Amino acid sequence: MKSVVVLVLSVLTCGLADCKNVTICDVNDVINDRSLIPSHFSDQNLRAKVICKANPEVGMQTDWKEAGPQGGETLYGLFRLSNRLFCRDDSSDSTSIDHCDIHCNKFIDDDITDDVECVLGVFTNLLEHGFGFMSYNVTRLQELNQMVNNLLAGVCNGKKDQDYPLDQCQ
C-alpha cells in the first residue's frame, strides 16, 4: 500500500513539475545503446542492480533531489547520487570528489544517459580494480563503500536481469 501511495504522489508531483518519470526500458535502452556493461561482467546482473537502484517500485523520477544522510550532503536524480562523491554542486565544488566529473544538475534533467554512465562507470571500475583505483580519504571511501553495499548487498543484491520484463522493451 505504501508503494502505491508513493507512486501516485510521485506521478502527481512529476506531473506538476518539469520532470520525467522513466521506465526500466528507458534505463535498459541507455545501457544497451552505450554498451555500458563489459561482456566479462554479464554474469554479475549489473543491469538488474542498476534498474533496482533506480527504484522502479516508487517511481523513477529524473528530478529527485533531497538531503542525504551525511551532513551537507544532497542526493540527486534517478539513482540518488551524492554531491559528496559523484558530482559537484554550488555547495560542494571544493569538497566533492566528483567521481563522475559532472555538475549535479545534470542528474536532475530528463537525460538519464549521464546518470546511468556514472553509476555503471563506478561499479565496473570497482569490479575491475577494487577500491584501489580511487585516491579518496577514509571517510569518502567509507561513504562509497556504503553506497556500493546498498546496491550490491542491500535489496538489490539478489536481483537478476530476468527479474525485470526487459524482453518487453522495444
N, C-alpha and C positions, 0 to 999 in steps of 0.2 A: 504494500500500500504506500509506504514511504517513497519508494522509487517512482510510483505513478504520480504522486504529488509533485516530486522534484521535476519529473519530466514535463508535466503540464506547466509548472512555473517557468521552467527554462524555455519552453516553446513560447509562452506568453511574453516573457522578458525579451527574448530574442526577436519576437515579432514587433515589439515596441522600439527596440534599439536597432542600431545598424550593425547586425552581426549575422552570422550564418550558422545554422545547425548542419553539421556534416554527418555523413553516414560512414559505416565501416567500409563501404565500397569506395568512397572518396579517399580514405586513408590507404586502402589497398591499391587503388589506381596510382597514387603517388609512389608507393613502394615499387610497383611494377614498372611504371614509366621511367623511373630513375635508376632501376636495378640496384636498389639500396641494400639488399641483403646479399653478401657474398655467398657464392654457392657452397663453400665449405661450412657455412652456418645454417644451412637449410634444415638440419635436424634439430636446431635449437628452438624452433617455433617462435622466432623473434617477431614475425608478422602478427601472430596472435597476442603476444605480450604487448606489442606496441598498440594494437587495437584496444586491448583491455585497459592499458594505461590511459587511453583517451576516454574511458568510462562511458561506453555506449548505453549503459543502463539508465543513466540520469541525463542524457542529452549531451551531445558533443558540440559544444559552443566554441566558436572561434574567438569570441571577445572576453573570455573568462579572465578576471583579474581579482585577486584577493590577497589579504595579508597572509603571510606564511607563518609557520610555527616559530621560526627564528626571529629575534628582534630585528627590525629594519628590513625584513625580507618581504618581497612581493612575489606572488606566483602568477604566471601569465599563460594564457592561451589554452589550447586543446589539451596539452599534457601537463599543465600547471608547472611550468618551468621557472625555476628560481632566478631572481635577479642577482643573487649572490654567486651563482655557479655558471649559468648558461648564457646570460645576456647582460647588457648594461642598460640602465635607465638613468633618468636625471638624478636620482638619489644614490646610485651605486657606481657611477662611472669610474671612480677612483678605487673602489674596494671590490668590485666584481671580478671574478676570474674570467668571465665572459668566454667560456669554453667554445661556444659556437660562433664567436666573433660577429655579434649581431645586436642591434638595439631591441630591447624587449617589446617595443611597439609592433615589431614585425610578427610577433607571436599572437597578436590580438587582431590582426587583419583577416580578411577572408581567404587569403592564400595560405594553405596549410603545408605547402611544399617545404618551406624553411623549417617549420616545426618538426615535420617528420624526418627531414635530413639531420637536424640537430640531435634528436633522440636516437636515431639509428647510428649516427656517427659516434656518439658517446659509447653506445653499447658494443658496437663492433670493435672500437678501439680497446675497450676494456676486455673483451673476449680474446682479442689478439695479443694484447700486451700487458694485461693486468693494470693495476693502479700505477705501475711504474712509468707509464707514458705521460703522466701528469706531474708537474712540479708544484703541487699545492701544499699549503701548510696543513698541519694536522687537523685543525678544525674543519677546513674545507674538505679534506679527504673524508672525514667522518660524515659530513653532510652528504657528499656524493655517495658514499657507501650506503647511507640510509636510503637515499633515493633509489639506488640500484637494488637494494634489498626489498624495497616496496614493490619494485617491478618484478624482480626475478624470484623472490622468496615470499612475497605477500600474496594477495588474492590473485595475482596474475601468474603465479608460479606454475600452476597446473594447466594453464591454457594451452591449447594446441590449435594449429591452423584449422583443423576440422571442426572446432567448436563454433566457428562463425560460418554463415552461409555464403562464403566467398565465391562459390560456383554460380551464385545468382547475380553476381556483379557483371555488368556488361561494359 
